[in-house]
Amino acid sequence: MTIRDITHKIQDWRRQRAAVRELSQLSDRELHDLGISRADIEFVTRKAARA
């Protein structure tokens, strides 16, 4: 694993955590409108970070 790989993994992790924070601040109604349950936030953000 190179320094570049590690840097990219850290950047991906930071983006994922920021997305978790943002989605966690939404109400249950807003999450429902997006088709996301509160329990799925981690899964959805992790999946999006890999794409």
Helices and strands as residue ranges (DSSP letters): H 3-24, H 28-34, G 38-40, H 41-50
